[in-house]
Amino acid sequence: MVQTTQRPAPVPSRPKRAVETGSGAPSFFFNGHAPRRRALVIAVSALFGFALTVVWSAEFVDRIIGDNVADTLLGHSAKDTPIAGVLAGLAFALATGVAGTFTACNVAVFSALAPLTGGASRSRRGRMAAALRPLSRLAFGAVVVSAAYGMVAAIVGSGMPQFDQSQGGSGLSGRLVQAMVVYGLIGLLMTYLGLAALGVVRDPLAKVSQRFPGAPMLFMGGLIGAFLVGRPFPLFRQLFRDAAESHNPLYGAVAFGLQSIGNIMVMAAMFLLVTGFFGDRLHRWMTQRPSRASALMAAAFIAAGVFMVLYWDVRILARRDLIWYPMAPWAM
């Protein structure tokens, strides 16, 4: 008589941890795959944002880079030459927008473009063409917000806080207070988006992006356009004064819109080149481990958010000798 032995039933595999597969529904900012070492991503990104505030020199970026780029594009001294007429003002707006690409407020544009990296396409031209659609939404959102602010500036005129140069007992003028409030709020929001990319908090645009997939890029463009609301960049203040004194809402809207387009032109071109030449490799690298995309997006947002809060709220107080903050000798 042959005896048959029963094989033991297979032990069910243990489910993956929530941190590996994501703790919430996938969305634009959170792809459903959180990295295992989320705390490390947060710490390194925040440390990078802090370190950038220590070494950042506004004088070098604004004057050496910004002024020279604007002078080269316009063919004359941007600061010393009055803006004569509407066409000159529009040219000034676009040129100074490009010149302000690497100012301290515009550094956050890098994090806005981070979600677009690594697109999949067989051809280089196809990857670049696919990137144009989200870029157009980003530009549209930036133009709408900045143009609306330009209209307000032209209507209200010199009564806006950005005209206030007087310094009270704290040494803070009205335009600096406005910059601190605007960039502080934007920085906090970008930090929150970074945490959302890791699955730590809920994506605030999850439900909206399900119905309108292009909404997140419009929102990011709106944040870029909002940079002009607090921007103390000297060349922008020159454009701001010209638009306000013109009392022409159409001119203010077009000029401020061109300024925002100039802000993102260089970085958009860099992004298209990276997408075209390295997009396929980035896509394969991210799809091998989807949590890499979450870490990349989160790092970009958190670093930019921490930088904006510390630079525009904490370091400004240190520059007015109200508190102490570490700064490199060349950044004093």
C-alpha positions as CSV (number, residue, x, y, z in Angstrom):
1,M,0.0,0.0,0.0
2,V,1.5,3.3,-1.1
3,Q,1.2,6.1,1.4
4,T,0.8,9.7,0.1
5,T,2.1,12.6,2.1
6,Q,0.4,15.9,2.0
7,R,2.6,18.9,1.4
8,P,2.2,21.6,4.0
9,A,0.1,24.6,2.8
10,P,2.2,27.5,1.7
11,V,2.6,30.2,4.3
12,P,1.1,33.4,3.0
13,S,3.6,36.1,2.3
14,R,3.6,39.0,4.7
15,P,2.2,42.2,3.2
16,K,4.5,45.0,2.4
17,R,4.7,47.8,4.9
18,A,2.7,50.9,4.2
19,V,5.8,53.0,4.0
20,E,6.9,51.0,1.0
21,T,3.7,51.0,-1.0
22,G,2.4,54.4,0.2
23,S,0.1,55.4,3.0
24,G,-2.5,57.1,0.9
25,A,-4.2,57.2,-2.6
26,P,-1.8,58.1,-5.4
27,S,-2.0,61.7,-6.7
28,F,0.1,64.2,-8.5
29,F,2.3,65.0,-5.6
30,F,2.3,61.5,-4.1
31,N,2.7,58.5,-6.4
32,G,1.7,56.0,-3.7
33,H,5.3,54.8,-3.1
34,A,6.9,56.5,-0.1
35,P,10.6,55.8,0.4
36,R,11.6,53.8,3.5
37,R,13.8,56.4,5.0
38,R,11.4,59.3,4.9
39,A,13.0,61.0,7.9
40,L,16.4,61.0,6.2
41,V,14.9,62.6,3.1
42,I,13.3,65.3,5.2
43,A,16.5,65.9,7.3
44,V,18.9,66.1,4.3
45,S,16.6,68.3,2.3
46,A,16.0,70.7,5.2
47,L,19.7,70.8,5.9
48,F,20.4,71.6,2.3
49,G,17.9,74.5,2.3
50,F,19.4,75.8,5.5
51,A,23.0,75.6,4.2
52,L,21.9,77.5,1.1
53,T,20.7,80.4,3.2
54,V,24.0,80.5,5.0
55,V,26.1,80.9,1.8
56,W,23.6,82.8,-0.4
57,S,24.8,86.3,-1.4
58,A,22.0,88.5,-2.5
59,E,24.4,91.2,-3.6
60,F,26.3,88.8,-5.9
61,V,23.1,87.3,-7.5
62,D,21.2,90.6,-7.8
63,R,23.9,92.9,-8.8
64,I,26.7,90.9,-10.4
65,I,24.5,88.4,-12.2
66,G,21.1,90.1,-12.4
67,D,22.3,93.6,-13.4
68,N,24.8,92.4,-15.9
69,V,22.3,90.1,-17.6
70,A,19.7,92.8,-17.8
71,D,22.3,95.4,-19.2
72,T,23.4,92.9,-21.8
73,L,19.9,92.1,-23.0
74,L,18.8,95.7,-23.1
75,G,22.0,97.1,-24.5
76,H,22.2,99.8,-21.8
77,S,22.3,100.3,-18.1
78,A,18.9,99.0,-16.8
79,K,19.2,100.9,-13.5
80,D,20.4,104.2,-14.8
81,T,18.2,104.5,-17.9
82,P,14.6,105.6,-17.4
83,I,11.8,103.4,-18.9
84,A,10.6,105.5,-21.8
85,G,7.3,104.3,-23.2
86,V,5.2,101.2,-23.2
87,L,7.4,99.2,-25.6
88,A,10.5,100.0,-23.6
89,G,8.7,98.9,-20.4
90,L,7.7,95.6,-21.9
91,A,11.2,94.9,-23.1
92,F,12.5,95.9,-19.7
93,A,10.0,93.5,-18.0
94,L,11.1,90.5,-20.1
95,A,14.8,91.3,-19.8
96,T,14.7,91.8,-16.0
97,G,12.6,88.6,-15.7
98,V,15.4,86.6,-17.3
99,A,17.9,88.5,-15.2
100,G,16.1,87.5,-12.0
101,T,16.2,83.8,-12.8
102,F,18.6,83.0,-10.0
103,T,17.4,85.5,-7.4
104,A,16.6,84.2,-3.9
105,C,12.8,84.1,-4.6
106,N,13.0,82.3,-7.9
107,V,15.1,79.4,-6.7
108,A,11.9,77.6,-5.9
109,V,11.1,77.2,-9.6
110,F,13.4,74.2,-9.6
111,S,11.0,72.3,-7.3
112,A,8.1,73.2,-9.5
113,L,9.8,71.5,-12.4
114,A,10.9,68.5,-10.4
115,P,7.6,66.6,-10.9
116,L,8.0,66.7,-14.7
117,T,11.4,64.9,-14.9
118,G,11.7,61.4,-16.3
119,G,9.0,61.3,-18.9
120,A,8.7,58.1,-20.9
121,S,9.0,58.3,-24.7
122,R,10.9,56.5,-27.3
123,S,12.3,59.5,-29.1
124,R,14.0,62.6,-27.8
125,R,11.7,64.9,-29.7
126,G,8.7,63.0,-28.2
127,R,9.9,63.5,-24.7
128,M,10.4,67.2,-25.2
129,A,7.1,67.6,-26.9
130,A,5.4,65.8,-24.0
131,A,7.0,68.2,-21.6
132,L,5.6,71.3,-23.3
133,R,2.1,70.7,-22.2
134,P,2.7,70.8,-18.4
135,L,5.2,73.7,-19.0
136,S,2.5,75.7,-20.8
137,R,0.2,75.1,-17.8
138,L,2.9,76.3,-15.5
139,A,3.5,79.4,-17.5
140,F,-0.3,80.1,-17.8
141,G,-0.7,79.9,-14.0
142,A,2.2,82.2,-13.5
143,V,1.0,84.8,-16.0
144,V,-2.6,84.9,-14.7
145,V,-1.5,85.6,-11.1
146,S,1.3,88.1,-12.0
147,A,-0.9,89.9,-14.5
148,A,-3.6,90.3,-11.9
149,Y,-1.1,91.8,-9.5
150,G,0.1,94.1,-12.3
151,M,-3.4,95.4,-12.8
152,V,-3.7,96.0,-9.1
153,A,-0.4,97.9,-9.0
154,A,-1.5,100.1,-11.9
155,I,-4.8,100.9,-10.3
156,V,-3.8,101.4,-6.7
157,G,-0.5,103.2,-7.6
158,S,2.1,104.3,-5.1
159,G,-0.1,103.6,-2.1
160,M,1.0,99.9,-2.1
161,P,3.4,98.6,0.5
162,Q,6.1,97.9,-2.1
163,F,6.6,101.6,-2.4
164,D,7.3,102.0,1.4
165,Q,11.0,102.6,1.9
166,S,10.7,104.0,5.4
167,Q,12.2,101.9,8.2
168,G,10.7,101.9,11.7
169,G,12.3,101.1,14.9
170,S,12.8,97.5,13.8
171,G,14.6,98.6,10.6
172,L,12.0,96.9,8.4
173,S,10.3,98.8,5.6
174,G,6.8,98.0,4.4
175,R,8.2,96.3,1.2
176,L,10.4,94.0,3.4
177,V,7.5,93.1,5.6
178,Q,5.4,92.3,2.6
179,A,8.2,90.1,1.2
180,M,8.6,88.3,4.6
181,V,4.9,87.5,4.7
182,V,4.5,86.4,1.1
183,Y,7.6,84.3,0.8
184,G,7.1,82.9,4.3
185,L,3.7,81.6,3.4
186,I,4.9,80.2,0.0
187,G,7.8,78.5,1.8
188,L,5.5,76.9,4.3
189,L,3.2,75.7,1.5
190,M,6.1,74.2,-0.5
191,T,7.4,72.4,2.6
192,Y,3.9,71.0,3.1
193,L,3.9,69.8,-0.5
194,G,7.2,68.1,0.1
195,L,5.8,66.2,3.1
196,A,2.8,65.3,0.9
197,A,5.1,63.8,-1.7
198,L,6.4,61.5,1.0
199,G,3.0,60.5,2.1
200,V,3.4,62.1,5.5
201,V,0.5,64.4,5.1
202,R,-2.4,64.4,2.6
203,D,-2.0,65.9,-0.9
204,P,-4.2,69.1,-0.7
205,L,-4.9,68.9,-4.5
206,A,-5.6,65.1,-4.7
207,K,-9.4,65.4,-5.3
208,V,-9.0,68.4,-7.7
209,S,-6.3,66.7,-9.7
210,Q,-8.5,63.6,-10.2
211,R,-11.0,65.7,-12.1
212,F,-8.6,68.2,-13.6
213,P,-5.2,66.6,-14.2
214,G,-3.6,69.9,-15.2
215,A,-4.7,71.7,-12.0
216,P,-1.4,71.0,-10.0
217,M,0.8,72.6,-12.7
218,L,-1.6,75.6,-12.9
219,F,-1.3,75.8,-9.1
220,M,2.5,75.7,-9.2
221,G,2.5,78.3,-11.9
222,G,0.3,80.5,-9.7
223,L,2.9,80.2,-6.9
224,I,5.6,81.4,-9.3
225,G,3.4,84.3,-10.3
226,A,2.9,85.2,-6.6
227,F,6.7,85.7,-6.3
228,L,6.1,89.2,-7.8
229,V,3.8,90.1,-4.9
230,G,6.7,90.2,-2.5
231,R,9.7,90.6,-4.8
232,P,12.2,93.2,-3.5
233,F,14.6,92.7,-6.5
234,P,15.7,96.3,-7.3
235,L,15.1,96.0,-11.1
236,F,11.6,94.7,-10.4
237,R,10.9,97.7,-8.1
238,Q,11.8,99.9,-11.0
239,L,9.3,98.1,-13.3
240,F,6.7,98.2,-10.4
241,R,7.1,101.9,-10.0
242,D,6.7,102.5,-13.8
243,A,3.6,100.4,-14.0
244,A,2.1,102.0,-10.9
245,E,2.8,105.6,-12.1
246,S,1.3,104.8,-15.5
247,H,-2.1,104.0,-14.0
248,N,-2.7,101.8,-17.1
249,P,-4.0,98.3,-15.9
250,L,-3.4,96.7,-19.3
251,Y,0.2,97.8,-19.4
252,G,0.6,96.6,-15.8
253,A,-0.9,93.2,-16.6
254,V,1.2,92.6,-19.7
255,A,4.5,93.9,-18.1
256,F,4.1,91.8,-15.0
257,G,3.1,88.8,-17.1
258,L,6.2,89.1,-19.2
259,Q,8.3,89.4,-16.1
260,S,7.0,86.0,-14.9
261,I,7.6,84.5,-18.3
262,G,11.2,85.8,-18.2
263,N,11.6,84.2,-14.7
264,I,10.9,80.7,-16.0
265,M,12.4,80.9,-19.5
266,V,15.9,79.8,-18.6
267,M,14.9,77.0,-16.3
268,A,12.2,75.8,-18.8
269,A,14.9,75.6,-21.5
270,M,17.2,73.7,-19.1
271,F,14.4,71.3,-18.2
272,L,13.6,70.6,-21.8
273,L,17.3,69.8,-22.5
274,V,17.5,67.5,-19.5
275,T,14.2,65.8,-20.5
276,G,15.3,65.4,-24.1
277,F,18.8,64.0,-23.4
278,F,18.3,62.2,-20.1
279,G,14.6,61.7,-19.7
280,D,14.6,58.1,-20.8
281,R,17.3,57.2,-18.4
282,L,15.6,59.1,-15.6
283,H,12.3,57.3,-16.4
284,R,14.0,53.9,-16.2
285,W,15.8,54.8,-13.0
286,M,12.5,56.0,-11.4
287,T,10.4,53.1,-12.6
288,Q,12.8,50.5,-11.2
289,R,12.0,51.9,-7.7
290,P,9.0,54.3,-7.8
291,S,9.9,55.6,-4.3
292,R,12.8,57.4,-5.9
293,A,10.4,59.8,-7.7
294,S,8.7,60.5,-4.4
295,A,12.1,61.2,-2.7
296,L,13.2,63.5,-5.6
297,M,10.0,65.6,-5.6
298,A,9.9,65.8,-1.8
299,A,13.6,66.8,-1.6
300,A,13.1,69.6,-4.1
301,F,10.0,71.0,-2.4
302,I,11.3,70.7,1.2
303,A,14.7,72.3,0.3
304,A,13.0,75.2,-1.5
305,G,10.4,75.7,1.3
306,V,13.0,75.7,4.1
307,F,15.2,78.0,2.1
308,M,12.4,80.5,1.6
309,V,11.2,80.5,5.2
310,L,14.7,80.8,6.7
311,Y,16.0,83.3,4.1
312,W,13.1,85.6,3.9
313,D,11.9,85.5,7.5
314,V,14.8,84.5,9.8
315,R,17.8,85.9,7.9
316,I,16.2,89.2,7.2
317,L,15.8,89.7,10.9
318,A,19.5,88.8,11.4
319,R,20.5,91.4,8.7
320,R,18.7,94.0,10.9
321,D,20.6,92.9,14.0
322,L,17.4,91.7,15.6
323,I,18.5,88.1,16.0
324,W,21.6,86.0,15.3
325,Y,21.8,83.8,12.3
326,P,24.9,82.1,10.8
327,M,26.0,83.7,7.5
328,A,29.1,83.2,5.3
329,P,31.4,86.3,5.3
330,W,30.6,87.0,1.7
331,A,26.8,86.9,2.4
332,M,26.9,89.6,5.1
